[in-house]
Amino acid sequence: MSDVPTHQVTDAELLRRVADGDRRALETLYGRHAGWLLVRLGRRCADPGMVDEVVQDTFVAVWRSAGKYRGQGEVAAWIWGIGVRRLVDAVRRVPSAMVLADPPERDLELSAEERVLLGVQYGDLAGALDRLSPELRAVVQSTVLDGLTTAEAGRLLGIPQG
């Protein structure tokens, strides 16, 4: 391992270290990214417990699949993609009876954004997005669905803003 402390290395290098089994590198990545991930996922899901679980699941997935990162785009965008997919999976696991019950009878109600996420994954929008090139799909998802500015999306995806 390098003599450079984990807090002084790039996210990409930390991810490489995670792929090599370095738990301290994962802790550093978690420290850098869990906060914003929690906030952004929290804007899409009304259940804070579900969001907490999704963030934890996201970093378990980062631990398990760090070696699959290809170095394209920012690590933060890669983590965000994992987090969003985990959120969709978590929302999908909510029993349909909870979704369809009258509001006074249910403890957990899907937010409008949760319903959109499900539509993006399984509805007409999913088919339309699937027909786009992977590059254009990433831009659309980042700017339209995730609400990033074009500058933020460009930085996270590693492409020019225009």
N, C-alpha and C positions, 0 to 999 in steps of 0.2 A: 504494500500500500504506500501511497505517497505520504511525504511528511507534512503536506499542506493540510491544516485543519479543515474539517468538513464545512465550517461556516465561511470559508474563503474560496470555495470552488463553485463552478457553475452547476446549474441544475442537471445538465447533460452528463457531466462527470459524476455527480452524485448518483444519477440513475445507473451509470455504468458500475459504480461501486455497489449499488443495491443488487444489480444482476450478479455480482461476485459474492453476494451474501453479507455485505456490510450493513449491520443493523443501525449503526450510528448514522450512516448516510441516509437511511430511511427516516430516522428520527429528524434529521435536518430537513429533508424534503417535506415531511409532515409539518414541521414548524413553519416552514416557508409558505406552504400552500393550503393547509387545512382551514385556516381562518377565512380566506376569501371563498374557498369552496363551500364552506358552511353557509356563508352569507348568500352566495349566488344560488345554491340549491334551496335555501330557505325562502327565497323569493318565488320559487316555483312549486313549493309544497307547503301546505298549511299545517303539517304534522311535524313538530320539532323532533320528536322521537324518531320518526322515519328518516329525517334528514341526518341526524346523528349516526344512525345505523348505516346509511348510504355512504357517509364520509368514511366511516371505518371500513366498510366493504371496499371502497375505492382504494384505500391504501393497502389493504390486503391484496387486491388485484395488482397494484403497483409492485408490491413485493414479489408476487408470483410471476409477473410478466415483464419485469424490467428489461430483460434481455431481448424482448420483441420490439423495443423502441428503435426506430430506424434512423433517428437523428434528424428527421425532417420536421421543420417547424419547432416551436417552443415546447419544452417539457410541460409547461403549464397548460397548453392547449391539449396535449396528450392526456394529462390527468383530468382535465375538464371533460373530455370525450368519455373517459371511463366513468366519471361521476354521473354524467347525464344518463348513460346507458344503465347504470345501477339504479338511478332514480326511476326510470321507466319500468325496470324490472320490479322494483319495490311497489310502485303504484299498481302494476299489473297483478301483484299477489294479493291486493286488497280484495276480500270477498265481494262479489258483485252485489250481494244483498246489502252490504254497507253502502254501496254507491247508489243503489236504487231506492233505499228506504227514505221515508219522509224525513226532512231535516231534524225535527225534534227527537226522532227515535234513534238517530245514529250518533256515535261518538266521533267518528272520523268522516269528514266530508271532503271530497276531492275539490281542489281549487280549480279555477278556470284554466290556469297554466298546466295543472296536472292532466286535465282533460285534453288540452292541446298536445301535450307530450304523447299521450296515448294515440291521438289522431295522427301525429307525425310518425309514430312507430307503425301504426296498423291501418290508418285510414287512407283516403284518396291522396292526401299530401305525401304519404310514404311512397306511393307509386310514382308520383311526380318527381320527388327528390331522387328516387332510384334511377330515373332516366337521365339525370344530369351527370356530367363528368364528375369524378371524385373531387377534383380541385374546385369546380364551381359549387358543388354540393357543400363543401366545407365553408366556402365564403357565405353562401345563403344561410346555412345553419348558424354561423357565427354572428352575422349581422342581423338577420331577420328573427331567427328563433331565440338566440342568446342575448340579443340586444346590444352587441358590441358596436362601437363606432368602427368606421372603415380603418382608421389608424390602429385601433386596438386589434381588430381582426387581422390586419396585415402583419402586425408585430407578433401576434400569437401563432399565426400560420407560417410565418417566415416568407411572406411575399410582399411586393410593393403595394402601397396603399391604393393606388389607382387600379 
